[in-house]
């Protein structure tokens, strides 16, 4: 761009034209990119939209015509599928179970990982780096490898007791606490890794300043580290929540009792008992997607930040 | 009450000795500047005092209290960091109140103190802002304010001006001096900039490679450097050094550098008597080399011919980079000088301001009593 020269007459009139031309050129140059991105978005959204539309159609309509027929006249939609799934198939209970399983599993991971990450990042103790290395090494261990040992361990340490909310069993297979602990353990290596890197990037001066101001380690953790780490913690919360919410494998192995089953387990049982009863499956699947979608849209700002943080630091 | 005492303090990081047998007493209300090049241990010394590092050997006292094993927060000191270390998620008010609220002071008391400090620093209208909404100078004030509200026994400042632009730095220097007078507290100020040390400090401690080189009033360090390092570090541009042989006799003593010969003034003859016939390091500051065309010669002026390499005009003066016999040195002369690069000119060394150092120990050669100026009639 030409340098602005106030003494030159006409310069001010030419500048906006040149700017507009430049903007137009850029728009044209980026056109293929925009088309590609929009195309991808449509491609990715269609199955979800199809699922949503189908879940509101009559069983006979699903069997006889494609889902797109439902979004033109006459709008032949029904909420019967949802009624059937929630009332007759016990999906409502499964939804509650999913929440009971997911929320503590997420909170626990954040609590433990944040404390551990603070220690790994800022406290001096013997074998700190070795321990951290071992922790990170756990990231490469597949969950499948651990299933049988964990299951055997759980059957050995089953603790039964009549307590409200916990379904008569405190620990072991078919207990909420057992699956909380399992999910927390599976989530910790990544959580600690993510948070340690984030905590480690906070400037040392802040901690030292807080110590001099009279804060203890606990004070520094709660009043300096946690407020400053909200982006990373939010991102971690979303990752962990989605991971546990969508988990089928761990629940399948460790939750034998069908009354405790989360939605993922319930849907698989619907598949086997109803065969190709799509109308029930579509409604059930959409119910299981609703909460993650809501959370994603509510916290998407942090989600993107978290992905970027991981990308840069990792 | 806020006297600070370092007693043979040593700090080792693995095998590296960062601070080596450091002993220094800092009286109450002093503004002590700790200067030295990067990595000389000055910041480590400050951090040892703050309690951010553990002492390997020796003792540190604040007042009469041994603080070796006292936690940082219980040492009653406040520190201003180079990066300011403001808490980014807190408002200016909360930043300043943080330390007080941790000490469980009543709310009204905190508000009173914060407003008072803000008034001293002129930042009352910024109290609701977040640090990211402040300029560098304003952040620096908040960092100072955070220290002031604590009313500590001693203020530790770790290069607090190095992130400010040149103009603001000069202005803040004066403000810090004023603040020191107003608060009447002990200030310990770490800097690598000898100008900051010279302008603000009541005493300067020069460090190099973990060792304390010299402690004294700024003028004393400038006039009476104890060794080659201090002589070279204090003063800008720094002192010129020449290897020279002490020649002649007690009556007509001179220094022979192999490039030029300059007479030793009568007042310094006694100091150098024992070096007659031996090598010394001869030092002279650029401001003691003048262009005789623009300045009247002093009584001890000694002419030296040199080639002008570069001239740097500073407005009120000109720095001449001179070469004589392959040896580079600098002169700080009157701006009316006609010296131009490439020319051969005659400059005059004011030998009354000469410095002499032992080539082995690099210690200054002079009679022990500093009170007796052995240099001659100034200027």
Interface residues (C-beta under 8 A of the other chain):
Chain A: X203 X205 X206 X208 X209 X210 X211 X212 X213 X214 X215 X216 X219 X223 X224 X227 X228
Chain B: X50 X51 X52 X71 X72 X73 X77 X78 X79 X81 X82 X83 X84 X85 X87 X88 X89 X98 X99 X102 X103 X146 X150
